[in-house]
Amino acid sequence: MQAPLFLSSIAQEIGITNPIANDFIIHALTPLEYGEEHDVSYIDQVQYFRVLAESKVGAVLVRERDYEAHKASFPAHVQPLFVRNPHLAFAKLSQKFAQSEFADPFAPTLYDKSTKPSYPNIQPCAQIMQGVHIGENVTIGARTLIMPGVVISDDVVIGDDCKIYPNVVIYRQSMIGNRVNIHAGSVIGSDGFGYAHTDSGEHCKIEHNGIVRIDDDVEIGANVTIDRAVFGQTHIKHGVKIDNLVQIGHNCVIGEHSLLVSQVGLAGSTSTGRNVVMGGQAGTGGHIHIGDFTQIAGRGAVGKNLPPNTKWGGHPLMPLDEWMKFYVSLRRMLKKQEG
């Protein structure tokens, strides 16, 4: 069992420069809006100071100059921790909370139906084929089929009537609803792509300790990757259909009944409303929201929030009708030059 991690014990390691007025055992790293009194968060951009008034976190990593400029935003219970680079300090601290994928690395690698496992909760009418690795405290629902080569890590929940095709990997604590199909080679809950950077250009890994949650009636194609959240959850909502070779970054939220066509790539914290359609090879920058019933044409590059009930295309992105006219005009200009 990991020893308690006191705030004072990590001060020197992550570069806290001011005295710690209220020492406590750190329970978790959280966003400002979700934390509790023994949790730690960070502020790297000034717009997040507006969230502080309602925050319950016990301490916040922050630049001293930013704190001085926004001192009035700090509630009395939130302790500022001065660091040069809050993002880098957070990355270093996140490594203290890294979790192993399997509780017992020497556990048997195959689920043998002839011996009842002591820890997974598998419904008798579920089908587990040969060559499946199941971790501790896994729940598998009724009539769910797990095909050969699947690896299921600890604390995963899979609902009823699911089909998990060969060589799928489901990382720890992932939550999968009912009637979910995940096709061959897909990876659910892998570590997100997040790094902080030192002054000399080295990359410091941010450990992702959140989860992936997949709601009912979701279809996930082959070789799709859905990254788990830094904290909180990456959420695929009810009825979403995802084509092959799609990448969904950490903390993304995909709205109900949305369609993501092959090779779509969503950067971290992208969110969509319901019934969003993204054509092949379309992509987004991070922290972008796409409104309900919005459509993105293939190869569309989304770099800003998009309103609901609209259609977009191109790079740079523009309304779809405008982009089609622009493309036709460009073709005409090229033909004139050639003639």
Solvent accessible surface area in square Angstrom, and as a share of the most:
residue,aa,sasa,rsa
1,M,245,1.10
2,Q,125,0.55
3,A,77,0.59
4,P,87,0.55
5,L,30,0.15
6,F,90,0.38
7,L,0,0.00
8,S,58,0.38
9,S,74,0.48
10,I,2,0.01
11,A,20,0.15
12,Q,175,0.78
13,E,98,0.44
14,I,10,0.05
15,G,36,0.35
16,I,19,0.09
17,T,102,0.60
18,N,30,0.15
19,P,121,0.76
20,I,39,0.20
21,A,101,0.78
22,N,91,0.47
23,D,66,0.34
24,F,14,0.06
25,I,63,0.32
26,I,7,0.04
27,H,116,0.52
28,A,35,0.27
29,L,16,0.08
30,T,18,0.10
31,P,28,0.18
32,L,10,0.05
33,E,105,0.47
34,Y,159,0.61
35,G,3,0.03
36,E,99,0.44
37,E,119,0.54
38,H,62,0.28
39,D,11,0.06
40,V,0,0.00
41,S,3,0.02
42,Y,51,0.20
43,I,2,0.01
44,D,42,0.22
45,Q,92,0.41
46,V,83,0.48
47,Q,85,0.38
48,Y,77,0.29
49,F,6,0.03
50,R,184,0.67
51,V,32,0.18
52,L,0,0.00
53,A,72,0.56
54,E,148,0.66
55,S,2,0.01
56,K,126,0.53
57,V,0,0.00
58,G,6,0.06
59,A,0,0.00
60,V,0,0.00
61,L,0,0.00
62,V,0,0.00
63,R,48,0.17
64,E,90,0.40
65,R,174,0.64
66,D,21,0.11
67,Y,33,0.13
68,E,91,0.41
69,A,78,0.60
70,H,56,0.25
71,K,101,0.43
72,A,111,0.86
73,S,38,0.25
74,F,27,0.11
75,P,30,0.19
76,A,116,0.90
77,H,101,0.45
78,V,5,0.03
79,Q,19,0.08
80,P,26,0.16
81,L,0,0.00
82,F,24,0.10
83,V,7,0.04
84,R,191,0.70
85,N,47,0.24
86,P,0,0.00
87,H,53,0.24
88,L,25,0.12
89,A,2,0.02
90,F,4,0.02
91,A,0,0.00
92,K,71,0.30
93,L,0,0.00
94,S,1,0.01
95,Q,79,0.35
96,K,61,0.26
97,F,41,0.17
98,A,52,0.41
99,Q,80,0.36
100,S,87,0.56
101,E,45,0.20
102,F,52,0.22
103,A,67,0.52
104,D,62,0.32
105,P,106,0.66
106,F,184,0.77
107,A,21,0.16
108,P,103,0.65
109,T,87,0.51
110,L,111,0.55
111,Y,45,0.17
112,D,75,0.39
113,K,146,0.62
114,S,95,0.61
115,T,84,0.49
116,K,192,0.81
117,P,35,0.22
118,S,108,0.70
119,Y,87,0.33
120,P,17,0.11
121,N,84,0.43
122,I,33,0.17
123,Q,70,0.31
124,P,132,0.83
125,C,70,0.42
126,A,14,0.11
127,Q,114,0.51
128,I,6,0.03
129,M,83,0.37
130,Q,156,0.69
131,G,33,0.32
132,V,0,0.00
133,H,36,0.16
134,I,17,0.09
135,G,5,0.05
136,E,57,0.25
137,N,96,0.49
138,V,0,0.00
139,T,44,0.25
140,I,0,0.00
141,G,6,0.06
142,A,15,0.12
143,R,140,0.51
144,T,0,0.00
145,L,36,0.18
146,I,0,0.00
147,M,28,0.12
148,P,54,0.34
149,G,27,0.26
150,V,0,0.00
151,V,47,0.27
152,I,0,0.00
153,S,1,0.01
154,D,11,0.06
155,D,55,0.29
156,V,0,0.00
157,V,62,0.35
158,I,1,0.00
159,G,14,0.13
160,D,50,0.26
161,D,53,0.28
162,C,1,0.00
163,K,92,0.39
164,I,0,0.00
165,Y,53,0.20
166,P,46,0.29
167,N,94,0.48
168,V,0,0.00
169,V,45,0.26
170,I,0,0.00
171,Y,60,0.23
172,R,9,0.03
173,Q,55,0.24
174,S,1,0.00
175,M,88,0.39
176,I,5,0.03
177,G,16,0.16
178,N,47,0.24
179,R,114,0.42
180,V,0,0.00
181,N,38,0.19
182,I,0,0.00
183,H,51,0.23
184,A,42,0.33
185,G,25,0.24
186,S,0,0.00
187,V,38,0.22
188,I,0,0.00
189,G,1,0.01
190,S,16,0.10
191,D,43,0.22
192,G,3,0.03
193,F,171,0.71
194,G,11,0.10
195,Y,76,0.29
196,A,0,0.00
197,H,96,0.43
198,T,38,0.22
199,D,117,0.61
200,S,94,0.61
201,G,45,0.44
202,E,112,0.50
203,H,130,0.58
204,C,19,0.11
205,K,67,0.28
206,I,10,0.05
207,E,33,0.15
208,H,0,0.00
209,N,35,0.18
210,G,3,0.03
211,I,33,0.17
212,V,0,0.00
213,R,90,0.33
214,I,2,0.01
215,D,26,0.14
216,D,41,0.21
217,D,38,0.20
218,V,1,0.01
219,E,57,0.25
220,I,0,0.00
221,G,7,0.06
222,A,26,0.20
223,N,84,0.43
224,V,0,0.00
225,T,42,0.24
226,I,0,0.00
227,D,9,0.04
228,R,14,0.05
229,A,0,0.00
230,V,23,0.13
231,F,40,0.17
232,G,49,0.47
233,Q,61,0.27
234,T,0,0.00
235,H,18,0.08
236,I,0,0.00
237,K,56,0.24
238,H,71,0.32
239,G,5,0.04
240,V,0,0.00
241,K,88,0.37
242,I,6,0.03
243,D,54,0.28
244,N,65,0.33
245,L,93,0.46
246,V,2,0.01
247,Q,72,0.32
248,I,0,0.00
249,G,5,0.05
250,H,36,0.16
251,N,37,0.19
252,C,0,0.00
253,V,44,0.25
254,I,0,0.00
255,G,2,0.02
256,E,60,0.27
257,H,70,0.31
258,S,0,0.00
259,L,76,0.38
260,L,2,0.01
261,V,60,0.35
262,S,31,0.20
263,Q,87,0.39
264,V,1,0.01
265,G,26,0.25
266,L,3,0.01
267,A,38,0.29
268,G,14,0.13
269,S,30,0.20
270,T,0,0.00
271,S,29,0.19
272,T,7,0.04
273,G,11,0.11
274,R,99,0.36
275,N,42,0.22
276,V,0,0.00
277,V,47,0.27
278,M,0,0.00
279,G,13,0.12
280,G,25,0.24
281,Q,81,0.36
282,A,1,0.01
283,G,21,0.20
284,T,17,0.10
285,G,30,0.29
286,G,36,0.35
287,H,133,0.60
288,I,13,0.07
289,H,80,0.36
290,I,0,0.00
291,G,4,0.04
292,D,57,0.29
293,F,100,0.42
294,T,0,0.00
295,Q,77,0.34
296,I,4,0.02
297,A,28,0.22
298,G,38,0.36
299,R,175,0.64
300,G,1,0.01
301,A,33,0.25
302,V,4,0.02
303,G,63,0.61
304,K,105,0.44
305,N,100,0.51
306,L,6,0.03
307,P,69,0.43
308,P,71,0.44
309,N,112,0.57
310,T,39,0.23
311,K,110,0.47
312,W,24,0.08
313,G,0,0.00
314,G,5,0.05
315,H,149,0.66
316,P,101,0.64
317,L,24,0.12
318,M,34,0.15
319,P,60,0.38
320,L,38,0.19
321,D,101,0.53
322,E,92,0.41
323,W,71,0.25
324,M,105,0.47
325,K,143,0.61
326,F,106,0.44
327,Y,111,0.42
328,V,69,0.40
329,S,53,0.34
330,L,71,0.35
331,R,122,0.45
332,R,153,0.56
333,M,109,0.49
334,L,84,0.42
335,K,127,0.54
336,K,164,0.69
337,Q,139,0.62
338,E,147,0.66
339,G,101,0.97
